[in-house]
């Protein structure tokens, strides 16, 4: 696991100091080793290609894992971030063809695999990764991102340079990328509380999409999709009910295989344990390997948020070495500057992962496994019930004339209690013809009418750029049944852009690698291909996952109330954290966001929160955005 950066200088020389500075900005991702190289190309453009790496040593701790790494046979060079869990099998194939290896790292396997199969090597890889290879013979740069988007990869192109990196801050540190706010990214952020790939919050910087590779050659860029979560057999042709039991047996095998593969490491491995079904399932699966597990959880004084009793039940059943970290609002207040810096891009979530990662790394653990993704794959969210109902209502509303819908929406807003949920219902009644889909409404942070009050004039091009990834995902999801459609959209929207982004940056801020076995891409693809009706049960949450595990899970865990992994911000923002958050929001009218955000509307959102009319996530999202722009000198 590492941080990577690269710069291609066209028709000019590349200053080594720039490459060194960008690499140094990623030191938190790789505290164990560092390396840079500048390759001078023989092309007519006289390219200079700089590659930089910061290494977190997980596999092959010897100097043979040093990066940038060059293949002496082909002259190709790689910088790589990730883990390939089946690298030993791929290495065996290559060795049968006569290939020789200097060390035992998966980095060398990826480099040799590309030398043998070119871009087709991606079909062999099972893991999480973002890497770049300078192809010496073709004189081209090859970039690739893993199928599920677990590892990030950003790029930027100007007339004179092409840059890529694991984090935006590395690109900004080169001073070759203007610190200009992207209006499309801002629109995404205000809509969902995070920016949606391929957009970012920096104008001109893009994220390479999951399951895609990019080739930069002779000043031209080509992006190709090599994998899709929706496979050819994802049409759900209603197999007989008896097949469900057969699938659960197959699913158990897939889960065990993914958990076993992701245990590979030359350093100690831990597990995040909240006591929910997903993290408990992971501990149960890993315990079958016979390994002694180290588990970690957060606990709070606020009883409504404290899940300690459940994580203790799981720890006791599977005999783990369990550690609890008590987090108070004072702890969060003290850590805010460090957590905001770690975000790389602003997000309304992620502070919880910051603390659990800090605790786990302090215990001497460099690799942690997480149950992230279980809700998306196995239909654990309320959205799997709510969104299909909203779809049905939306279909009926489209038949109702607008002159009737407007007063109907006003009646809903007037008669129903003033809550975020009821505002969304009123928005659906009022604007169903202009909303892209009910799923996006269910995940909205600020509704369209709130956007109108918050944002100064938003140009149509920026709005369309912000909505483009939504339209693309929705178009692909239309092939699926209602439940699987929600699953796909959750995986490609909320999970990708909020959960996976937060897990990466918050863990790597502490030099900790987080692995996510429940979204192994082969597992996720297979589960999406079975009928959605198999995934919901009025008696049992996540029935496919629970059924596949049999009696491994304690009944107290299966039957417990659903609760998200969140901090008690609803209380804290009105207590010790109030002054800090309030002062940040009050600066919106005079800070870097003043040209694009309406200060009066922002202040009203804070007042609505204090009055109990809106949830903590909305003022918190505005505060984080303001502070992030201030800290990173980003302006419009």
Secondary structure, 3 states (H helix, E strand, C coil): CEEEEEEEECCCCCCHHHHHHHHHCCHHHCECEEEEEEEECCCCCCCEEEEEEEECCCCCCCHHHCCCEECCCCCCEEEEEEEECCHHHHHHHHHHCCCCCCCCCHHHHHHHHHHHHHHHHHHHCCEEEEEEEEECCCCEEEEEECCCCCCCCEEEECCCEEEEECCHHHHHHCCCCCCEECHHHHHHHHHHCCCCCCCCCECCCEECCCCEEEEEECCEEEEEECCCCCCCCCCCCCCCCHHHHHHHHHHHHHHHHHHHHCCCCCCCEEEECCCCHHHHHHHHHHHCCCCCCEEEEEECCCCCCCCHHHHHHHHHHHCCEEEEEECCHHHHHHHHHHHHHHCCCCCCCCHHHHHHHHHHHHCCCCEEECCCCHHHHHCCCCHHHHHHHHHHHHHHHCCCCHHHHHHHHHHHHHHCCCCHHHHHHHHHHHHCCCCCCHHHHHHCCCCHHHHHHHECCCCHHHHHHHHHHHHHHHHHHCCCCHHHHHHHHHHHHHHHHHHHHHHHHHHHCCCCEEECHHHCHHHHHHHHCCCHHHHCCCCCCCHHHHHHHCCCCCHHHHCCCCCCCCCCHHHHCCCCCHHHHHHHHHHHHCCCCCCCECHHHHHHHHHHHHCCCCCHHHHHHHHHHHHHHHHCCCEC
